[in-house]
């Protein structure tokens, strides 16, 4: 365990109304994905907002379930906020150096222009890998600390899947981490960050930090906090954000990241050094005991389709989760293994979403509503395990891809994923519909279907390209959920992954 001592702070404005700079830089890196992240990927909007600067941050995120929104909601009445920028790109392989350097420089320049300030809040992910740095967030925090020195407290919020590193702890003063998966508490995590930053600003006491990595890695689909052991583990964390009482967090890590520090970690902060040490030891013991309870089971595509066919009932659909082709974990979202199984098993009343295939969508829009066209759907990212699905389709729905999320996780945000199409497979003995998109999007919200006039709750089988997030909006209408091990670049069978950079002795669940 690492114990560190933070800095003492002295506000240049006096502590009645401190001035705080805020910024966000989000990327979850899957080092096994065939897709990289360029600067343009952070600029454009998709399932998440586009790059947002300055005062526009208040309008875009003020009411959204996003960490920076939660921070603003709590901090605005208590301090002056200087917004810099917020940027995010859909998960993929490493962030290109030019993108990391450009956005880091803009964040640091914006903070420099906002000086003098009393504190800094960063909305980060915690699993960013760049072409040159295994720990993108740690490198950004190192540069920030070098720029501002030790007199300004820095608090950052991180994603549930953060791969915590020593550098993150060393160059920040307090970290908060999502405690739910699906991530229903993103804004709440930002609110905790605001409470703790304001406490730090208004205190002259030293803050101690404790940190511990765990010796195993949990597959992504096994980390859901709707069930044990994750549910019980997260209930062990302090409920009141306070450095006086003591603050701790667990990050379960992002498995498809071939880096030294991949995997679960613990961080604790408090004014009491002894409490920090005891808290890290307490949480470590509980997590080690829970190791064998993480369920990693998945069904093969044909078995899953057959099971769904047997148990499906209109109005209470069986949900099939294509967990390894989740764009929210860096996958291509264009694999066809589960679609092929649905057709071969003649699964009646099934809908699958969302297959990213801009070429097929363009052809569907060109042909028009009601047209019947031949497509090589999906499989555009290549690979022997990802052939295109060759068939005739009927175009039964078209959209510009702009819709409002209605589920709890993303409520308050607008998706803009470009032209989309609903395509019915022809030549099959069963009615099977595919939603195809122009941009990658994790199927975590029923609006991905309903904006094309397809209501998932009325179907017999709903297949979603998502690992866990879909549960928030789809589980209430589901009769059953089946996790499917179809080919995809978000590998969930960890023993099959060829890790090259992982620290020695780590167990793969």
C-alpha positions as a Python dict, from the first residue, in 0.01 Angstrom:
ca = {
    (1, 'X'): (0, 0, 0),
    (2, 'X'): (117, 352, -78),
    (3, 'X'): (61, 632, 172),
    (4, 'X'): (118, 984, 49),
    (5, 'X'): (92, 1332, 197),
    (6, 'X'): (-77, 1600, -7),
    (7, 'X'): (-10, 1971, -12),
    (8, 'X'): (-133, 2259, 206),
    (9, 'X'): (-342, 2514, 18),
    (10, 'X'): (-389, 2886, 61),
    (11, 'X'): (-665, 3054, -138),
    (12, 'X'): (-565, 3374, -322),
    (13, 'X'): (-928, 3488, -312),
    (14, 'X'): (-1014, 3404, 46),
    (15, 'X'): (-1229, 3102, 111),
    (16, 'X'): (-1577, 3256, 108),
    (17, 'X'): (-1618, 3210, -270),
    (18, 'X'): (-1330, 3019, -427),
    (19, 'X'): (-1254, 3010, -798),
    (20, 'X'): (-1233, 2663, -958),
    (21, 'X'): (-1126, 2560, -1309),
    (22, 'X'): (-1297, 2255, -1463),
    (23, 'X'): (-1225, 2038, -1768),
    (24, 'X'): (-1296, 1690, -1902),
    (25, 'X'): (-1102, 1444, -2119),
    (26, 'X'): (-1262, 1102, -2165),
    (27, 'X'): (-1139, 787, -2337),
    (28, 'X'): (-1159, 419, -2249),
    (29, 'X'): (-886, 235, -2439),
    (30, 'X'): (-916, -124, -2562),
    (31, 'X'): (-569, -220, -2681),
    (32, 'X'): (-715, -516, -2872),
    (33, 'X'): (-949, -303, -3084),
    (34, 'X'): (-868, -248, -3453),
    (35, 'X'): (-990, 114, -3429),
    (36, 'X'): (-776, 408, -3311),
    (37, 'X'): (-885, 745, -3170),
    (38, 'X'): (-790, 1055, -3367),
    (39, 'X'): (-841, 1419, -3275),
    (40, 'X'): (-1146, 1428, -3500),
    (41, 'X'): (-1307, 1150, -3292),
    (42, 'X'): (-1298, 1380, -2988),
    (43, 'X'): (-1437, 1675, -3183),
    (44, 'X'): (-1745, 1515, -3337),
    (45, 'X'): (-2067, 1424, -3161),
    (46, 'X'): (-2204, 1071, -3161),
    (47, 'X'): (-2365, 890, -2869),
    (48, 'X'): (-2188, 1149, -2652),
    (49, 'X'): (-2168, 1529, -2692),
    (50, 'X'): (-1914, 1690, -2921),
    (51, 'X'): (-1607, 1872, -2793),
    (52, 'X'): (-1748, 2150, -2577),
    (53, 'X'): (-1567, 2468, -2473),
    (54, 'X'): (-1610, 2744, -2219),
    (55, 'X'): (-1955, 2856, -2114),
    (56, 'X'): (-2120, 2600, -2343),
    (57, 'X'): (-2023, 2337, -2085),
    (58, 'X'): (-2290, 2473, -1849),
    (59, 'X'): (-2567, 2443, -2109),
    (60, 'X'): (-2460, 2101, -2237),
    (61, 'X'): (-2392, 1923, -1908),
    (62, 'X'): (-2568, 2120, -1637),
    (63, 'X'): (-2865, 1879, -1613),
    (64, 'X'): (-2703, 1563, -1755),
    (65, 'X'): (-2602, 1244, -1576),
    (66, 'X'): (-2236, 1317, -1650),
    (67, 'X'): (-1969, 1374, -1382),
    (68, 'X'): (-1897, 1731, -1486),
    (69, 'X'): (-2271, 1802, -1473),
    (70, 'X'): (-2292, 1672, -1117),
    (71, 'X'): (-1989, 1880, -1021),
    (72, 'X'): (-2142, 2196, -1166),
    (73, 'X'): (-2477, 2130, -999),
    (74, 'X'): (-2322, 2115, -652),
    (75, 'X'): (-2033, 2359, -688),
    (76, 'X'): (-2199, 2647, -876),
    (77, 'X'): (-2379, 2795, -572),
    (78, 'X'): (-2059, 2783, -368),
    (79, 'X'): (-1782, 2896, -601),
    (80, 'X'): (-1694, 3072, -923),
    (81, 'X'): (-1640, 2815, -1200),
    (82, 'X'): (-1402, 2870, -1491),
    (83, 'X'): (-1496, 2611, -1758),
    (84, 'X'): (-1221, 2511, -2001),
    (85, 'X'): (-1327, 2222, -2226),
    (86, 'X'): (-1479, 1874, -2226),
    (87, 'X'): (-1398, 1609, -2486),
    (88, 'X'): (-1483, 1244, -2535),
    (89, 'X'): (-1439, 980, -2803),
    (90, 'X'): (-1609, 642, -2837),
    (91, 'X'): (-1383, 370, -2684),
    (92, 'X'): (-1126, 227, -2923),
    (93, 'X'): (-758, 139, -2936),
    (94, 'X'): (-489, 386, -2831),
    (95, 'X'): (-546, 760, -2852),
    (96, 'X'): (-325, 904, -3124),
    (97, 'X'): (-39, 1114, -2990),
    (98, 'X'): (-151, 1417, -3187),
    (99, 'X'): (-496, 1400, -3025),
    (100, 'X'): (-362, 1355, -2672),
    (101, 'X'): (-108, 1633, -2712),
    (102, 'X'): (-354, 1878, -2867),
    (103, 'X'): (-628, 1827, -2608),
    (104, 'X'): (-386, 1817, -2314),
    (105, 'X'): (-229, 2141, -2432),
    (106, 'X'): (-570, 2307, -2467),
    (107, 'X'): (-670, 2198, -2116),
    (108, 'X'): (-343, 2319, -1963),
    (109, 'X'): (-355, 2648, -2155),
    (110, 'X'): (-715, 2704, -2045),
    (111, 'X'): (-627, 2642, -1683),
    (112, 'X'): (-328, 2876, -1710),
    (113, 'X'): (-554, 3151, -1846),
    (114, 'X'): (-800, 3093, -1560),
    (115, 'X'): (-533, 3156, -1295),
    (116, 'X'): (-526, 3251, -1017),
    (117, 'X'): (-753, 2972, -896),
    (118, 'X'): (-826, 2790, -570),
    (119, 'X'): (-885, 2444, -712),
    (120, 'X'): (-915, 2226, -1021),
    (121, 'X'): (-1168, 1959, -1111),
    (122, 'X'): (-1108, 1713, -1396),
    (123, 'X'): (-1372, 1479, -1542),
    (124, 'X'): (-1147, 1189, -1651),
    (125, 'X'): (-1196, 822, -1732),
    (126, 'X'): (-896, 645, -1584),
    (127, 'X'): (-840, 388, -1863),
    (128, 'X'): (-689, 604, -2136),
    (129, 'X'): (-389, 459, -2320),
    (130, 'X'): (-212, 668, -2581),
    (131, 'X'): (42, 574, -2845),
    (132, 'X'): (318, 691, -2610),
    (133, 'X'): (171, 653, -2258),
    (134, 'X'): (11, 352, -2089),
    (135, 'X'): (-142, 592, -1836),
    (136, 'X'): (-288, 887, -2024),
    (137, 'X'): (-463, 1038, -1721),
    (138, 'X'): (-154, 1002, -1505),
    (139, 'X'): (53, 1182, -1768),
    (140, 'X'): (-201, 1463, -1796),
    (141, 'X'): (-210, 1502, -1417),
    (142, 'X'): (173, 1500, -1404),
    (143, 'X'): (188, 1784, -1656),
    (144, 'X'): (-83, 1974, -1473),
    (145, 'X'): (97, 1943, -1140),
    (146, 'X'): (418, 2059, -1302),
    (147, 'X'): (238, 2366, -1433),
    (148, 'X'): (45, 2472, -1123),
    (149, 'X'): (281, 2350, -850),
    (150, 'X'): (171, 2213, -515),
    (151, 'X'): (-41, 2502, -391),
    (152, 'X'): (-367, 2422, -577),
    (153, 'X'): (-574, 2111, -493),
    (154, 'X'): (-667, 1887, -787),
    (155, 'X'): (-967, 1655, -765),
    (156, 'X'): (-1064, 1419, -1047),
    (157, 'X'): (-1359, 1186, -1100),
    (158, 'X'): (-1295, 853, -1270),
    (159, 'X'): (-1500, 585, -1440),
    (160, 'X'): (-1596, 258, -1267),
    (161, 'X'): (-1353, 84, -1508),
    (162, 'X'): (-1053, 301, -1431),
    (163, 'X'): (-720, 117, -1417),
    (164, 'X'): (-585, 309, -1117),
    (165, 'X'): (-212, 389, -1127),
    (166, 'X'): (44, 530, -883),
    (167, 'X'): (87, 837, -1105),
    (168, 'X'): (-285, 923, -1081),
    (169, 'X'): (-266, 915, -701),
    (170, 'X'): (66, 1101, -688),
    (171, 'X'): (-43, 1398, -898),
    (172, 'X'): (-401, 1440, -776),
    (173, 'X'): (-523, 1519, -427),
    (174, 'X'): (-854, 1332, -421),
    (175, 'X'): (-1018, 1087, -664),
    (176, 'X'): (-1383, 985, -687),
    (177, 'X'): (-1501, 681, -887),
    (178, 'X'): (-1839, 566, -1020),
    (179, 'X'): (-1998, 310, -788),
    (180, 'X'): (-2257, 160, -1022),
    (181, 'X'): (-2241, -45, -1341),
    (182, 'X'): (-2460, 39, -1535),
    (183, 'X'): (-2330, 387, -1457),
    (184, 'X'): (-2635, 549, -1303),
    (185, 'X'): (-2429, 759, -1061),
    (186, 'X'): (-2205, 954, -1299),
    (187, 'X'): (-2344, 1292, -1190),
    (188, 'X'): (-2337, 1178, -825),
    (189, 'X'): (-1966, 1098, -863),
    (190, 'X'): (-1905, 1450, -989),
    (191, 'X'): (-2104, 1585, -695),
    (192, 'X'): (-1881, 1391, -451),
    (193, 'X'): (-1580, 1542, -625),
    (194, 'X'): (-1724, 1892, -575),
    (195, 'X'): (-1791, 1832, -204),
    (196, 'X'): (-1440, 1701, -146),
    (197, 'X'): (-1268, 1974, -348),
    (198, 'X'): (-1453, 2248, -161),
    (199, 'X'): (-1365, 2081, 168),
    (200, 'X'): (-998, 2067, 66),
    (201, 'X'): (-1000, 2431, -40),
    (202, 'X'): (-1145, 2536, 293),
    (203, 'X'): (-906, 2330, 502),
    (204, 'X'): (-541, 2378, 591),
    (205, 'X'): (-501, 2015, 697),
    (206, 'X'): (-288, 1760, 520),
    (207, 'X'): (-465, 1488, 322),
    (208, 'X'): (-320, 1138, 319),
    (209, 'X'): (-370, 900, 26),
    (210, 'X'): (-366, 520, 24),
    (211, 'X'): (-362, 300, -285),
    (212, 'X'): (-363, -72, -361),
    (213, 'X'): (-389, -288, -674),
    (214, 'X'): (-557, -628, -658),
    (215, 'X'): (-388, -942, -800),
    (216, 'X'): (-665, -1044, -1042),
    (217, 'X'): (-871, -909, -1333),
    (218, 'X'): (-1250, -929, -1359),
    (219, 'X'): (-1411, -967, -1706),
    (220, 'X'): (-1623, -670, -1804),
    (221, 'X'): (-1953, -858, -1821),
    (222, 'X'): (-1895, -990, -1467),
    (223, 'X'): (-1867, -646, -1302),
    (224, 'X'): (-2238, -555, -1285),
    (225, 'X'): (-2336, -395, -954),
    (226, 'X'): (-2696, -512, -980),
    (227, 'X'): (-2585, -842, -828),
    (228, 'X'): (-2320, -983, -599),
    (229, 'X'): (-2036, -975, -537),
    (230, 'X'): (-1998, -623, -680),
    (231, 'X'): (-2319, -502, -515),
    (232, 'X'): (-2198, -599, -168),
    (233, 'X'): (-1846, -467, -226),
    (234, 'X'): (-1965, -120, -322),
    (235, 'X'): (-2193, -103, -20),
    (236, 'X'): (-1877, -115, 193),
    (237, 'X'): (-1774, 234, 79),
    (238, 'X'): (-1843, 542, 294),
    (239, 'X'): (-2174, 704, 212),
    (240, 'X'): (-2085, 1060, 313),
    (241, 'X'): (-1813, 1239, 110),
    (242, 'X'): (-1578, 1372, 377),
    (243, 'X'): (-1205, 1391, 431),
    (244, 'X'): (-1273, 1439, 799),
    (245, 'X'): (-1461, 1108, 822),
    (246, 'X'): (-1257, 941, 548),
    (247, 'X'): (-1321, 877, 179),
    (248, 'X'): (-1251, 561, -25),
    (249, 'X'): (-1328, 422, -369),
    (250, 'X'): (-1300, 97, -565),
    (251, 'X'): (-1235, 85, -942),
    (252, 'X'): (-1287, -262, -1091),
    (253, 'X'): (-1069, -184, -1390),
    (254, 'X'): (-1093, -219, -1768),
    (255, 'X'): (-980, -570, -1872),
    (256, 'X'): (-908, -525, -2246),
    (257, 'X'): (-617, -292, -2176),
    (258, 'X'): (-280, -463, -2207),
    (259, 'X'): (-95, -240, -1961),
    (260, 'X'): (103, -300, -1644),
    (261, 'X'): (-160, -157, -1410),
    (262, 'X'): (-468, -322, -1563),
    (263, 'X'): (-720, -444, -1307),
    (264, 'X'): (-906, -352, -989),
    (265, 'X'): (-769, -96, -747),
    (266, 'X'): (-851, 80, -420),
    (267, 'X'): (-788, 442, -325),
    (268, 'X'): (-856, 614, 8),
    (269, 'X'): (-815, 973, 131),
    (270, 'X'): (-845, 1131, 475),
    (271, 'X'): (-680, 1367, 721),
    (272, 'X'): (-609, 1062, 938),
    (273, 'X'): (-317, 855, 807),
    (274, 'X'): (-403, 556, 1025),
    (275, 'X'): (-762, 552, 897),
    (276, 'X'): (-637, 549, 538),
    (277, 'X'): (-414, 249, 604),
    (278, 'X'): (-690, 57, 784),
    (279, 'X'): (-946, 139, 513),
    (280, 'X'): (-729, 12, 229),
    (281, 'X'): (-660, -308, 420),
    (282, 'X'): (-1032, -354, 498),
    (283, 'X'): (-1140, -317, 137),
    (284, 'X'): (-855, -530, 6),
    (285, 'X'): (-955, -818, 236),
    (286, 'X'): (-1320, -798, 127),
    (287, 'X'): (-1235, -793, -244),
    (288, 'X'): (-996, -1087, -215),
    (289, 'X'): (-1266, -1293, -43),
    (290, 'X'): (-1511, -1207, -323),
    (291, 'X'): (-1276, -1307, -606),
    (292, 'X'): (-1423, -1654, -666),
    (293, 'X'): (-1781, -1520, -668),
    (294, 'X'): (-1756, -1321, -992),
    (295, 'X'): (-1963, -1510, -1249),
    (296, 'X'): (-1801, -1533, -1594),
    (297, 'X'): (-2048, -1760, -1775),
    (298, 'X'): (-2157, -1694, -2135),
    (299, 'X'): (-2354, -1891, -2395),
    (300, 'X'): (-2239, -1964, -2750),
    (301, 'X'): (-2449, -1787, -3018),
    (302, 'X'): (-2645, -2089, -3146),
    (303, 'X'): (-2717, -2207, -2791),
    (304, 'X'): (-2832, -1858, -2691),
    (305, 'X'): (-3055, -1823, -2997),
    (306, 'X'): (-3206, -2167, -2937),
    (307, 'X'): (-3274, -2083, -2573),
    (308, 'X'): (-3436, -1752, -2671),
    (309, 'X'): (-3653, -1925, -2929),
    (310, 'X'): (-3779, -2169, -2666),
    (311, 'X'): (-3851, -1911, -2396),
    (312, 'X'): (-3946, -1598, -2589),
    (313, 'X'): (-4289, -1443, -2541),
    (314, 'X'): (-4410, -1127, -2719),
    (315, 'X'): (-4423, -840, -2474),
    (316, 'X'): (-4168, -994, -2234),
    (317, 'X'): (-3861, -1033, -2453),
    (318, 'X'): (-3554, -1242, -2387),
    (319, 'X'): (-3253, -1008, -2402),
    (320, 'X'): (-2944, -1148, -2573),
    (321, 'X'): (-2634, -942, -2490),
    (322, 'X'): (-2359, -956, -2753),
    (323, 'X'): (-2106, -869, -2484),
    (324, 'X'): (-1789, -896, -2694),
    (325, 'X'): (-1904, -658, -2969),
    (326, 'X'): (-1971, -364, -2739),
    (327, 'X'): (-1855, -36, -2894),
    (328, 'X'): (-1869, 110, -2543),
    (329, 'X'): (-1569, -111, -2468),
    (330, 'X'): (-1387, -35, -2792),
    (331, 'X'): (-1532, -307, -3016),
    (332, 'X'): (-1626, -248, -3379),
    (333, 'X'): (-2001, -304, -3332),
    (334, 'X'): (-2021, -463, -3676),
    (335, 'X'): (-1987, -836, -3609),
    (336, 'X'): (-2250, -1074, -3740),
    (337, 'X'): (-2207, -1392, -3534),
    (338, 'X'): (-2521, -1342, -3326),
    (339, 'X'): (-2726, -1227, -3626),
    (340, 'X'): (-2626, -1541, -3815),
    (341, 'X'): (-2733, -1757, -3518),
    (342, 'X'): (-3073, -1583, -3496),
    (343, 'X'): (-3138, -1650, -3863),
    (344, 'X'): (-3014, -2009, -3855),
    (345, 'X'): (-3232, -2086, -3552),
    (346, 'X'): (-3528, -1903, -3712),
    (347, 'X'): (-3591, -1691, -3403),
    (348, 'X'): (-3927, -1527, -3453),
    (349, 'X'): (-3990, -1165, -3354),
    (350, 'X'): (-3626, -1071, -3298),
    (351, 'X'): (-3454, -735, -3332),
    (352, 'X'): (-3078, -671, -3312),
    (353, 'X'): (-2897, -342, -3260),
    (354, 'X'): (-2688, -173, -3342),
    (355, 'X'): (-2469, -285, -3634),
    (356, 'X'): (-2234, -8, -3745),
    (357, 'X'): (-2226, -13, -4126),
    (358, 'X'): (-2240, 330, -4290),
    (359, 'X'): (-2221, 184, -4642),
    (360, 'X'): (-2529, -34, -4593),
    (361, 'X'): (-2715, 252, -4426),
    (362, 'X'): (-2634, 477, -4721),
    (363, 'X'): (-2771, 216, -4961),
    (364, 'X'): (-3088, 179, -4752),
    (365, 'X'): (-3147, 555, -4750),
    (366, 'X'): (-3082, 569, -5124),
    (367, 'X'): (-3330, 288, -5191),
    (368, 'X'): (-3598, 437, -4966),
    (369, 'X'): (-3859, 312, -4727),
    (370, 'X'): (-4017, -17, -4837),
    (371, 'X'): (-3740, -106, -5082),
    (372, 'X'): (-3589, -452, -5096),
    (373, 'X'): (-3212, -454, -5140),
    (374, 'X'): (-2919, -696, -5129),
    (375, 'X'): (-2656, -608, -4869),
    (376, 'X'): (-2332, -738, -4728),
    (377, 'X'): (-2426, -619, -4380),
    (378, 'X'): (-2157, -570, -4116),
    (379, 'X'): (-1815, -728, -4119),
    (380, 'X'): (-1656, -417, -4266),
    (381, 'X'): (-1381, -409, -4003),
    (382, 'X'): (-1254, -743, -4134),
    (383, 'X'): (-1112, -1048, -3962),
    (384, 'X'): (-1175, -1417, -4027),
    (385, 'X'): (-1428, -1427, -3741),
    (386, 'X'): (-1625, -1133, -3878),
    (387, 'X'): (-1768, -1199, -4224),
    (388, 'X'): (-2039, -978, -4366),
    (389, 'X'): (-2394, -1115, -4352),
    (390, 'X'): (-2511, -1155, -4713),
    (391, 'X'): (-2888, -1134, -4758),
    (392, 'X'): (-3182, -948, -4904),
    (393, 'X'): (-3333, -691, -4670),
    (394, 'X'): (-3647, -480, -4666),
    (395, 'X'): (-3604, -122, -4552),
    (396, 'X'): (-3871, -78, -4283),
    (397, 'X'): (-3738, 232, -4106),
    (398, 'X'): (-3514, 531, -4176),
    (399, 'X'): (-3387, 807, -3948),
    (400, 'X'): (-3135, 1087, -3931),
    (401, 'X'): (-3001, 926, -3612),
    (402, 'X'): (-3083, 1215, -3382),
    (403, 'X'): (-3283, 1117, -3076),
    (404, 'X'): (-3317, 1183, -2706),
    (405, 'X'): (-3209, 914, -2461),
    (406, 'X'): (-3495, 807, -2234),
    (407, 'X'): (-3321, 560, -2002),
    (408, 'X'): (-3184, 655, -1659),
    (409, 'X'): (-2819, 632, -1757),
    (410, 'X'): (-2813, 888, -2039),
    (411, 'X'): (-3134, 1080, -1976),
    (412, 'X'): (-3100, 1446, -2067),
    (413, 'X'): (-2855, 1394, -2354),
    (414, 'X'): (-2915, 1385, -2730),
    (415, 'X'): (-2755, 1120, -2952),
    (416, 'X'): (-2648, 1223, -3302),
    (417, 'X'): (-2522, 911, -3473),
    (418, 'X'): (-2590, 999, -3835),
    (419, 'X'): (-2829, 819, -4070),
    (420, 'X'): (-2972, 494, -3939),
    (421, 'X'): (-3191, 222, -4086),
    (422, 'X'): (-3415, -63, -3972),
    (423, 'X'): (-3368, -363, -4202),
    (424, 'X'): (-3583, -676, -4206),
    (425, 'X'): (-3404, -994, -4312),
    (426, 'X'): (-3580, -1150, -4613),
    (427, 'X'): (-3573, -1517, -4707),
    (428, 'X'): (-3592, -1628, -4343),
    (429, 'X'): (-3878, -1829, -4194),
    (430, 'X'): (-3889, -1583, -3903),
    (431, 'X'): (-3915, -1206, -3882),
    (432, 'X'): (-3577, -1067, -3777),
    (433, 'X'): (-3495, -696, -3789),
    (434, 'X'): (-3153, -527, -3767),
    (435, 'X'): (-3090, -165, -3672),
    (436, 'X'): (-2788, -36, -3865),
    (437, 'X'): (-2607, 289, -3788),
    (438, 'X'): (-2351, 521, -3945),
    (439, 'X'): (-2155, 569, -3622),
    (440, 'X'): (-2070, 324, -3347),
    (441, 'X'): (-2301, 337, -3048),
    (442, 'X'): (-2346, 102, -2755),
    (443, 'X'): (-2701, -31, -2745),
    (444, 'X'): (-2771, 87, -2391),
    (445, 'X'): (-3100, 269, -2440),
    (446, 'X'): (-3432, 157, -2591),
    (447, 'X'): (-3445, 483, -2787),
    (448, 'X'): (-3194, 332, -3032),
    (449, 'X'): (-3485, 113, -3145),
    (450, 'X'): (-3787, 330, -3065),
    (451, 'X'): (-3672, 629, -3269),
    (452, 'X'): (-3719, 393, -3566),
    (453, 'X'): (-4069, 299, -3445),
    (454, 'X'): (-3953, -35, -3304),
    (455, 'X'): (-4063, -85, -2943),
    (456, 'X'): (-3837, -343, -2775),
    (457, 'X'): (-4095, -424, -2508),
    (458, 'X'): (-4326, -558, -2781),
    (459, 'X'): (-4067, -794, -2932),
    (460, 'X'): (-4001, -1157, -2842),
    (461, 'X'): (-3621, -1135, -2856),
    (462, 'X'): (-3399, -827, -2834),
    (463, 'X'): (-3028, -864, -2913),
    (464, 'X'): (-2808, -578, -2794),
    (465, 'X'): (-2442, -504, -2856),
    (466, 'X'): (-2358, -414, -2497),
    (467, 'X'): (-2186, -577, -2200),
    (468, 'X'): (-2376, -440, -1897),
    (469, 'X'): (-2508, -87, -1957),
    (470, 'X'): (-2813, -219, -2144),
    (471, 'X'): (-2949, -357, -1816),
    (472, 'X'): (-3056, -12, -1692),
    (473, 'X'): (-3313, 40, -1967),
    (474, 'X'): (-3382, -312, -2098),
    (475, 'X'): (-3396, -524, -1782),
    (476, 'X'): (-3732, -375, -1669),
    (477, 'X'): (-3902, -517, -1981),
    (478, 'X'): (-3705, -844, -2003),
    (479, 'X'): (-3822, -1191, -1909),
    (480, 'X'): (-3462, -1314, -1907),
    (481, 'X'): (-3111, -1196, -1992),
    (482, 'X'): (-2858, -1421, -2168),
    (483, 'X'): (-2492, -1321, -2215),
    (484, 'X'): (-2361, -1435, -2552),
    (485, 'X'): (-2002, -1521, -2644),
    (486, 'X'): (-2004, -1422, -3010),
    (487, 'X'): (-1683, -1303, -3179),
    (488, 'X'): (-1587, -944, -3105),
    (489, 'X'): (-1290, -724, -3014),
    (490, 'X'): (-1397, -673, -2652),
    (491, 'X'): (-1261, -1010, -2532),
    (492, 'X'): (-1440, -1137, -2221),
    (493, 'X'): (-1276, -1480, -2200),
    (494, 'X'): (-966, -1344, -2032),
    (495, 'X'): (-755, -1658, -2047),
    (496, 'X'): (-771, -1629, -2427),
    (497, 'X'): (-613, -1281, -2423),
    (498, 'X'): (-242, -1257, -2502),
    (499, 'X'): (-139, -999, -2243),
    (500, 'X'): (220, -885, -2298),
    (501, 'X'): (254, -592, -2059),
    (502, 'X'): (57, -705, -1753),
    (503, 'X'): (245, -715, -1423),
    (504, 'X'): (354, -1070, -1323),
    (505, 'X'): (134, -1293, -1110),
    (506, 'X'): (-205, -1144, -1196),
    (507, 'X'): (-490, -1397, -1205),
    (508, 'X'): (-740, -1392, -1492),
    (509, 'X'): (-1097, -1474, -1391),
}
